[in-house]
């Protein structure tokens, strides 16, 4: 008898040790799960502001509707009442509500306040709300390709929303409450709250009003030129701040961006094109920098030249002429530029293209940003020294091309572009983002000479329509055929430049894809939009005109 | 009063030991002690219940205040969105069209003779309108993200 008692007590003791000792944690967790309920507290996604603090993207609280099918006795009846309120298919909802094996099904995500009120007023059993946040873009589709968009769960999927997703997201929190057997929170029960950490806001370099104006002008020009699409960039030459970056399609009416998942790409950064004549400034700048040519040095320029097995022509036939380097640039002579590039040599040309930043991303770390294409020196063919100097055989982004002109405008110093000016942390403190280091590409003297030469393009050359009353504009037209050259009569028309030439502040580029046949030259299709954009930018920047008295008047928008 | 006790029942006589006697009053003290303990226990229990009720009451009040704060914050954020939408360029342009306004024609102004007069000196930061950004920076740290 004693043995039986001892064995029984030993067994009970052993079980006790197992329950209270070895399995204690598991049972504690089970007990806690039974009497507590946990809710994830979503972190508010950081906002996107323009440079003056105007909101471009905000997250606001909204409710999502859920149901607990176990507590719904009449799925068909509840579905019939609920579906029209939230705008979902009644049959699908009835099927979801009939799944008694589940405790949670979404009914509708992120509904508006009125819908929430209607659902709450209906008082349907087993139907509740979850607090969530929804991304809003108060300015609509403004700068949509730049800002990008987020998914249903607020994760960045494109544009800056994706590039800075980690910074913007913050850290979700959690609240655990003690509940009674019916799931109601006990007022003085235990409560553990882990605070969510609000996301960091980003202050962009974009100027909302300017962005709107640039998009509007570009859309009008795309429509007027009958182009497939257009892109434009405006940046501050001293700081590298990108003030506006626009992408427009040529539908009727033109679309100024969209926030659909299949939305427009941010063309100035992700689309590459052969720049054509806007790139002629590179070999000429490099040759001047090395002292191989001066602005008044002359060349005997026929209207065609053979390079290996290719023949390169000027865009209009002309007798053989003696042209200065200034005239070559002003008239955008292909043959003249090739002759200048010959003095520079293949190695010099390759080095110049790379020194200006072509063939590599700008450093903006924008999702999908293209590096462009610059052939390696070892891959040069016989015709490379005919194609490359006139902007063929390479591919650039609009941002890279405007950087070239901004470098000249900035006295030869390349200041990397930037899109994010500062961050505002969860504590409300603003911290400027560090600037990428600048580097010298050209001497100040060469840059000044080139600036003077580029004003000739607008005042006497191919870029007359880029003129802005009251201001000296420096810039260059570009007209490049799209591949395949043999069969295509389609062109990319562009104009890149800066103003005011006496003390440059802003650089810009306008590129139109396939303007209609009659007016496909950059000087006709792109230059007028460039002029309107620069006029708006100079007025917004309160930059005084730099032309001498009597030379013109400045429009006040 | 002396009573005669048989010698067999008499305790052996020990020199110096006092005789046994009854102590009066002990049951009264014990009774009072028990009552005090009961009273103390009752008071403690009552105080505990009262305290518990107060805590529960305050917790409910706190919950209500939190709900109010959350509601007000939600309202603030929705108003902030509304302001941002109202001041968006496209909204202003659309409203201007509704009101019958038309874009002003470019108005010529005299050109300064020296040129180079700029609102922002070279190298100076653009003056940032302090109102919007500053207000948000002040407000942000006070906005709770806890439920």
HADDOCK unambig.tbl for C-alpha pairs under 7 A between the chains (distance, minus, plus):
assign (segid A and resid 41 and name CA) (segid B and resid 146 and name CA) 6.58 0.50 0.50
assign (segid A and resid 41 and name CA) (segid B and resid 147 and name CA) 6.80 0.50 0.50
assign (segid A and resid 43 and name CA) (segid B and resid 145 and name CA) 6.52 0.50 0.50
assign (segid A and resid 52 and name CA) (segid B and resid 128 and name CA) 5.40 0.50 0.50
assign (segid A and resid 52 and name CA) (segid B and resid 129 and name CA) 5.80 0.50 0.50
assign (segid A and resid 53 and name CA) (segid B and resid 132 and name CA) 5.59 0.50 0.50
assign (segid A and resid 53 and name CA) (segid B and resid 133 and name CA) 4.55 0.50 0.50
assign (segid A and resid 54 and name CA) (segid B and resid 132 and name CA) 6.89 0.50 0.50
assign (segid A and resid 55 and name CA) (segid B and resid 84 and name CA) 5.93 0.50 0.50
assign (segid A and resid 60 and name CA) (segid B and resid 77 and name CA) 6.02 0.50 0.50
assign (segid A and resid 60 and name CA) (segid B and resid 78 and name CA) 6.37 0.50 0.50
assign (segid A and resid 61 and name CA) (segid B and resid 74 and name CA) 6.26 0.50 0.50
assign (segid A and resid 138 and name CA) (segid B and resid 81 and name CA) 6.66 0.50 0.50
assign (segid A and resid 138 and name CA) (segid B and resid 84 and name CA) 5.59 0.50 0.50
assign (segid A and resid 138 and name CA) (segid B and resid 85 and name CA) 4.44 0.50 0.50
assign (segid A and resid 138 and name CA) (segid B and resid 88 and name CA) 6.69 0.50 0.50
assign (segid A and resid 139 and name CA) (segid B and resid 85 and name CA) 6.01 0.50 0.50
assign (segid A and resid 139 and name CA) (segid B and resid 88 and name CA) 4.92 0.50 0.50
assign (segid A and resid 139 and name CA) (segid B and resid 90 and name CA) 6.93 0.50 0.50
assign (segid A and resid 187 and name CA) (segid B and resid 56 and name CA) 6.29 0.50 0.50
assign (segid A and resid 187 and name CA) (segid B and resid 59 and name CA) 6.10 0.50 0.50
assign (segid A and resid 187 and name CA) (segid B and resid 60 and name CA) 6.22 0.50 0.50
assign (segid A and resid 188 and name CA) (segid B and resid 56 and name CA) 5.48 0.50 0.50
assign (segid A and resid 188 and name CA) (segid B and resid 59 and name CA) 6.14 0.50 0.50
assign (segid A and resid 195 and name CA) (segid B and resid 145 and name CA) 6.88 0.50 0.50
assign (segid A and resid 195 and name CA) (segid B and resid 146 and name CA) 5.48 0.50 0.50
assign (segid A and resid 196 and name CA) (segid B and resid 145 and name CA) 5.74 0.50 0.50
assign (segid A and resid 196 and name CA) (segid B and resid 146 and name CA) 6.18 0.50 0.50
assign (segid A and resid 198 and name CA) (segid B and resid 145 and name CA) 6.75 0.50 0.50
assign (segid A and resid 209 and name CA) (segid B and resid 89 and name CA) 6.33 0.50 0.50
assign (segid A and resid 212 and name CA) (segid B and resid 89 and name CA) 6.71 0.50 0.50
assign (segid A and resid 426 and name CA) (segid B and resid 140 and name CA) 6.87 0.50 0.50
assign (segid A and resid 426 and name CA) (segid B and resid 141 and name CA) 6.14 0.50 0.50
assign (segid A and resid 427 and name CA) (segid B and resid 140 and name CA) 6.74 0.50 0.50
assign (segid A and resid 427 and name CA) (segid B and resid 141 and name CA) 4.65 0.50 0.50
assign (segid A and resid 428 and name CA) (segid B and resid 137 and name CA) 4.41 0.50 0.50
assign (segid A and resid 428 and name CA) (segid B and resid 138 and name CA) 6.22 0.50 0.50
assign (segid A and resid 428 and name CA) (segid B and resid 140 and name CA) 5.21 0.50 0.50
assign (segid A and resid 428 and name CA) (segid B and resid 141 and name CA) 5.28 0.50 0.50
assign (segid A and resid 429 and name CA) (segid B and resid 137 and name CA) 6.42 0.50 0.50
assign (segid A and resid 470 and name CA) (segid B and resid 111 and name CA) 6.90 0.50 0.50
assign (segid A and resid 503 and name CA) (segid B and resid 116 and name CA) 6.83 0.50 0.50
assign (segid A and resid 542 and name CA) (segid B and resid 118 and name CA) 6.65 0.50 0.50
assign (segid A and resid 542 and name CA) (segid B and resid 119 and name CA) 5.65 0.50 0.50
assign (segid A and resid 543 and name CA) (segid B and resid 118 and name CA) 5.05 0.50 0.50
assign (segid A and resid 543 and name CA) (segid B and resid 119 and name CA) 6.36 0.50 0.50
assign (segid A and resid 544 and name CA) (segid B and resid 115 and name CA) 6.51 0.50 0.50
assign (segid A and resid 544 and name CA) (segid B and resid 116 and name CA) 6.33 0.50 0.50
assign (segid A and resid 544 and name CA) (segid B and resid 117 and name CA) 5.34 0.50 0.50
assign (segid A and resid 544 and name CA) (segid B and resid 118 and name CA) 5.59 0.50 0.50
assign (segid A and resid 545 and name CA) (segid B and resid 111 and name CA) 6.20 0.50 0.50
assign (segid A and resid 545 and name CA) (segid B and resid 112 and name CA) 6.99 0.50 0.50
assign (segid A and resid 545 and name CA) (segid B and resid 115 and name CA) 6.02 0.50 0.50
assign (segid A and resid 546 and name CA) (segid B and resid 115 and name CA) 4.34 0.50 0.50
assign (segid A and resid 546 and name CA) (segid B and resid 116 and name CA) 5.99 0.50 0.50
assign (segid A and resid 547 and name CA) (segid B and resid 115 and name CA) 6.74 0.50 0.50
assign (segid A and resid 548 and name CA) (segid B and resid 113 and name CA) 5.78 0.50 0.50
assign (segid A and resid 549 and name CA) (segid B and resid 111 and name CA) 6.21 0.50 0.50
assign (segid A and resid 549 and name CA) (segid B and resid 113 and name CA) 5.45 0.50 0.50
assign (segid A and resid 553 and name CA) (segid B and resid 108 and name CA) 5.70 0.50 0.50
assign (segid A and resid 553 and name CA) (segid B and resid 109 and name CA) 6.08 0.50 0.50
assign (segid A and resid 553 and name CA) (segid B and resid 110 and name CA) 6.30 0.50 0.50
assign (segid A and resid 553 and name CA) (segid B and resid 111 and name CA) 6.05 0.50 0.50
assign (segid A and resid 554 and name CA) (segid B and resid 108 and name CA) 5.68 0.50 0.50
assign (segid A and resid 554 and name CA) (segid B and resid 109 and name CA) 5.91 0.50 0.50
assign (segid A and resid 554 and name CA) (segid B and resid 111 and name CA) 6.94 0.50 0.50
assign (segid A and resid 555 and name CA) (segid B and resid 106 and name CA) 4.85 0.50 0.50
assign (segid A and resid 555 and name CA) (segid B and resid 107 and name CA) 5.36 0.50 0.50
assign (segid A and resid 555 and name CA) (segid B and resid 108 and name CA) 5.04 0.50 0.50
assign (segid A and resid 555 and name CA) (segid B and resid 109 and name CA) 6.85 0.50 0.50
assign (segid A and resid 556 and name CA) (segid B and resid 106 and name CA) 5.20 0.50 0.50
assign (segid A and resid 556 and name CA) (segid B and resid 107 and name CA) 5.12 0.50 0.50
assign (segid A and resid 556 and name CA) (segid B and resid 108 and name CA) 6.45 0.50 0.50
assign (segid A and resid 557 and name CA) (segid B and resid 106 and name CA) 5.46 0.50 0.50
